[in-house]
Amino acid sequence: MTAKRCMASSSRLAVTEWVERDVYIPGLPVIDIQVLYRTMDRLLEQQEKLEQEIYWAESDLLNQEVDILFFDTPSTYFESEDKNDLKKRGYSKEKRGNLPQVVIGLAVTRDSIPVKHWIFLGNTTHMNTIEKVKSDLVGWRLGRCIFVHDAGMTSEDNLQYLQRAGGHYIVGRKLKSGEPGAESALARKGPYTDIREHLSAREVTLGNGEKRRRFVLVRNAAEEQRQLTARRQIITAVEKKLEELNSRKSRAHTKAVCDLKSHAVYGEYIEKLRDGRLKIDKKKIDEESRYDDKSLIETGDDTPSLVDIVRGYKQLNDVEQAFRTLKTTLELRPTFHSKDDRIR
């Protein structure tokens, strides 16, 4: 089943046709899928011990010094509607909120070597996975690792929990959140340090003593140009639509006006004047441009250098690519199993 998933991605059930038609396995002309499912059940019973032994064996074999862990929560959805404990409707990264799902937690090393995985209820918020993950890894002597995850899982409770038992974190923060820390970091002036081509950063320290917080403001010149080009295209399209609407004789609140103002992309750049005309909201454009080339990172560790912090967080992109491989190349979704254990 593992070989087939890697060589000819499709559902687990399709392994029967694969063995009969496409591959030659001596002494095995046909295969009983239920036998394989029952074998998976037996493996599931030993999941904790298996994952731990495999991880320690990999660490010895590859001489890994695991000082940093990357964590993300992809999800997989189900086409079937039958109810059970795991399958729930919740926030879907795949925009399939109409279907039940489960949330998968996956922790990997900086070399994308898997460490451990978790299956959470489909309505579990991504912020609520950290405590379970951290506590499970303490027994693996990984409690003091630097934990790296994106802004979607960043909350004050999570950050405090990650620092227990000497642990640390490098996490993304949302610049547009309106949080005082994010606004202060953005407003602070100072020189940037070059990390690599098009990428630079500066450190911003806020507060003192126990309230001291270490932020890194990252600037990506290539991303700035990309976002600037995209916004210009949007504004050009909006101006064309406004010209058509404002040239009409009636200033009545028509369906076309409603559609434009409520448009997911165009609407935020439009304001309505008292005489009924619509115009480009230049204040909104200026506000958005503040964030074009910037992202914000926070760390709870004073040890790593500015360069190491930025590189560590940027590695999360490489790890997220591995997660995308799970869902696309290996066709993890949709899932068709109904029983909780088979889903796991």
C-alpha positions in Angstrom: 0.0 0.0 0.0 2.9 2.4 0.7 4.6 1.5 -2.5 1.4 2.1 -4.5 0.8 5.4 -2.8 4.2 6.6 -3.9 4.2 5.1 -7.4 0.6 5.3 -8.5 -1.3 7.7 -6.2 -4.9 7.0 -5.7 -7.2 5.6 -3.0 -6.1 2.7 -0.7 -8.9 0.6 -2.2 -7.4 0.8 -5.7 -4.4 -1.3 -4.5 -6.4 -4.4 -5.5 -6.6 -3.4 -9.1 -2.9 -2.2 -9.1 -1.7 -5.7 -7.9 -4.0 -7.5 -10.4 -3.2 -5.4 -13.5 -0.1 -3.3 -13.2 2.6 -4.9 -11.0 4.1 -8.3 -10.6 4.5 -9.6 -7.1 5.7 -13.3 -7.0 3.1 -15.5 -5.4 0.6 -12.7 -5.0 -1.7 -12.6 -8.1 -4.5 -11.0 -6.2 -4.8 -9.2 -2.8 -7.6 -9.0 -0.2 -7.9 -5.3 0.8 -9.5 -6.2 4.1 -6.3 -8.1 5.1 -4.3 -4.9 4.5 -6.9 -2.8 6.4 -6.6 -5.1 9.4 -2.8 -4.9 9.3 -3.1 -1.1 9.4 -5.4 -1.5 12.5 -2.6 -3.5 14.2 0.0 -0.8 13.3 -2.3 1.9 14.7 -2.4 0.1 18.0 1.4 0.6 18.2 1.5 4.1 16.7 3.2 5.8 19.6 5.9 3.2 20.0 6.5 2.9 16.3 6.8 6.6 15.7 9.2 7.0 18.6 11.4 4.1 17.5 11.5 5.2 13.9 12.4 8.7 14.8 15.2 7.7 17.1 16.5 5.3 14.5 16.5 8.0 11.9 18.2 10.4 14.3 21.1 8.0 14.8 21.3 6.9 11.2 21.3 10.5 9.8 23.2 11.9 12.8 20.5 14.5 13.2 20.8 17.2 15.8 17.2 18.2 16.2 17.4 21.8 17.5 14.4 23.2 15.6 11.0 21.7 14.7 8.5 22.9 12.1 4.8 22.4 12.6 1.8 22.8 10.4 -1.8 21.6 10.2 -3.0 20.6 6.8 -6.4 19.0 6.6 -8.2 16.4 4.4 -11.8 16.3 3.6 -14.4 13.6 3.0 -16.9 13.1 0.2 -19.1 10.9 2.5 -21.5 12.5 4.9 -21.8 9.7 7.5 -21.2 10.9 11.0 -18.5 9.8 13.5 -16.4 11.4 16.2 -13.5 12.6 14.1 -15.2 14.0 11.0 -16.5 17.5 11.6 -17.1 20.7 9.6 -14.6 23.4 10.4 -12.3 26.0 8.9 -11.0 24.5 5.6 -7.7 25.7 4.1 -8.9 24.0 0.8 -12.1 26.2 0.7 -14.2 23.0 1.2 -16.1 24.1 4.3 -19.2 22.4 2.9 -17.6 19.0 3.6 -16.5 17.3 6.8 -12.8 17.0 7.5 -10.1 16.1 9.9 -7.1 18.2 10.8 -3.6 16.7 10.6 -0.7 17.9 12.7 2.7 17.2 11.3 6.1 18.0 13.0 9.2 17.7 10.9 12.9 18.6 11.3 14.7 21.4 9.3 15.6 18.7 6.7 11.8 17.8 6.4 12.3 14.5 8.1 9.0 13.6 9.8 9.1 13.4 13.6 5.4 12.7 14.6 1.9 13.3 13.4 -1.5 13.8 15.0 -5.1 13.5 13.9 -7.5 16.2 15.4 -11.2 16.7 15.1 -12.2 18.4 12.0 -13.5 21.5 13.9 -10.3 21.9 15.9 -8.9 25.4 15.5 -5.3 25.4 14.5 -4.3 27.5 17.5 -5.7 24.7 19.8 -3.2 22.0 18.6 0.0 23.4 20.1 -0.5 22.3 23.7 -1.1 18.7 22.7 1.9 18.6 20.3 4.3 20.2 22.8 3.4 17.9 25.7 3.7 14.8 23.5 7.2 15.8 22.3 8.6 16.5 25.8 8.9 12.7 26.4 11.0 12.5 23.3 13.6 14.9 24.7 12.3 17.5 22.2 10.7 19.9 24.7 13.6 22.4 24.5 13.5 22.7 20.7 12.8 26.0 18.9 9.2 25.6 17.6 8.4 27.2 14.2 4.9 27.8 12.9 3.0 30.3 11.0 0.8 33.2 12.2 -2.4 31.2 12.0 -1.4 29.3 15.2 0.1 32.3 17.1 -1.7 33.3 20.3 -0.4 34.6 23.6 -1.4 31.4 25.4 0.4 29.3 22.8 3.6 31.4 23.1 3.6 31.1 26.9 3.0 27.3 26.7 5.9 26.9 24.2 8.3 28.5 26.6 7.6 26.1 29.4 10.4 23.7 30.3 12.9 25.9 28.5 11.3 25.7 25.1 11.4 28.5 22.5 9.6 29.6 19.4 10.0 31.5 16.1 6.5 32.4 14.9 4.9 34.6 12.3 2.8 37.5 13.5 0.0 39.3 11.5 1.0 42.8 10.6 -2.5 43.9 9.8 -3.9 42.5 13.1 -3.9 45.9 14.8 -2.0 44.5 17.8 0.1 47.2 19.6 3.2 45.0 19.2 2.8 44.7 15.4 2.1 48.4 15.0 5.0 49.4 17.2 7.4 47.1 15.3 6.2 48.5 12.0 6.5 52.1 13.1 10.0 51.7 14.6 12.7 53.2 12.4 16.2 51.8 11.8 18.6 50.3 9.3 18.0 46.9 7.7 20.5 44.1 7.5 20.9 42.2 4.2 20.1 38.5 4.5 20.3 37.5 0.9 19.4 39.1 -2.5 16.0 41.0 -2.2 15.7 40.0 1.5 16.7 42.2 4.5 15.6 42.5 8.1 15.9 44.5 11.2 15.4 43.6 14.8 12.9 45.5 17.0 12.9 45.0 20.8 9.8 46.1 22.7 9.4 46.3 26.5 11.8 45.5 29.3 12.4 42.6 31.8 9.8 39.9 31.7 7.7 41.9 29.2 10.6 42.2 26.8 9.6 40.9 23.3 11.9 40.3 20.4 10.5 41.0 16.9 12.1 40.8 13.5 10.7 42.9 10.6 11.5 41.3 7.3 11.5 43.2 4.0 11.3 41.3 0.7 11.9 43.6 -2.3 10.8 41.0 -4.9 7.5 40.5 -3.0 7.0 44.3 -2.9 7.3 44.6 -6.6 4.9 41.7 -7.1 2.2 43.1 -4.8 2.7 46.6 -6.3 2.1 45.2 -9.8 -1.0 43.2 -8.7 -2.5 46.3 -7.0 -2.0 48.4 -10.1 -3.8 45.9 -12.1 -6.7 45.9 -9.6 -6.9 49.7 -9.5 -6.9 49.9 -13.3 -9.8 47.4 -13.4 -11.7 49.3 -10.7 -11.2 52.7 -12.5 -12.7 51.2 -15.7 -15.7 49.9 -13.8 -16.2 53.2 -12.0 -16.0 55.1 -15.2 -18.9 53.0 -16.6 -21.0 53.4 -13.4 -20.4 57.1 -12.9 -21.3 57.9 -16.5 -24.9 56.6 -16.0 -27.6 59.2 -15.7 -29.2 57.9 -12.6 -27.3 57.9 -9.3 -29.7 55.3 -7.9 -28.2 52.5 -5.8 -28.3 49.8 -8.6 -27.4 46.2 -8.4 -24.1 46.9 -10.3 -23.1 49.3 -7.5 -23.8 46.8 -4.8 -21.9 44.1 -6.7 -18.9 46.3 -7.1 -18.8 47.5 -3.5 -19.2 43.9 -2.2 -16.7 42.4 -4.5 -14.1 40.4 -2.6 -11.1 42.1 -4.3 -12.4 45.4 -5.8 -14.7 46.4 -3.0 -12.1 47.4 -0.4 -10.7 50.1 -2.7 -14.0 51.9 -3.3 -15.8 54.6 -1.4 -19.1 56.3 -2.1 -19.6 60.0 -2.3 -22.6 61.9 -1.1 -23.9 62.5 -4.6 -23.9 58.8 -5.3 -20.7 58.6 -7.3 -18.1 56.0 -6.5 -14.4 56.8 -6.3 -11.1 55.1 -5.6 -10.2 55.1 -1.9 -6.7 56.5 -2.0 -6.3 56.3 1.8 -6.9 52.5 1.6 -4.3 52.2 -1.1 -1.7 54.1 1.0 -2.6 51.9 4.0 -2.2 48.7 2.1 1.2 49.8 0.6 2.7 49.9 4.1 2.6 46.2 4.3 3.6 45.3 0.7 7.1 44.0 1.3 7.0 43.3 5.0 6.4 40.3 7.3 6.8 40.1 11.0 8.4 37.4 13.1 8.6 37.0 16.9 11.0 34.8 18.8 11.1 33.8 22.5 14.8 33.0 22.3 17.6 35.6 22.7 20.3 33.2 21.4 19.7 33.0 17.6 21.2 35.8 15.4 19.0 38.0 13.2 20.1 35.9 10.2 19.3 32.6 11.9 15.9 33.8 12.9 14.9 34.8 9.4 16.4 31.7 7.7 14.7 29.5 10.3 11.3 31.0 9.6 11.8 31.0 5.8 12.5 27.3 6.0 8.9 26.9 7.0 8.1 27.5 3.3 10.2 24.5 2.3 8.4 22.4 4.9 4.9 23.6 3.7 5.9 22.5 0.3 6.3 18.9 1.7 2.8 19.2 3.1 1.5 20.3 -0.3 3.1 17.1 -1.8 1.1 15.1 0.7 -2.1 16.6 -0.5 -1.4 16.8 -4.2 1.3 14.4 -5.5 0.4 11.7 -3.0 -3.4 12.5 -3.4 -4.2 12.4 0.3 -7.6 13.9 -0.3 -10.4 13.3 -0.5 -10.6 10.5 2.0 -13.3 7.9 1.8 -13.0 5.9 5.1 -15.8 6.1 7.6 -14.5 4.6 10.8 -12.3 6.7 13.0 -9.5 4.2 13.3 -9.4 3.7 9.5 -9.2 7.5 9.1 -6.3 7.6 11.4 
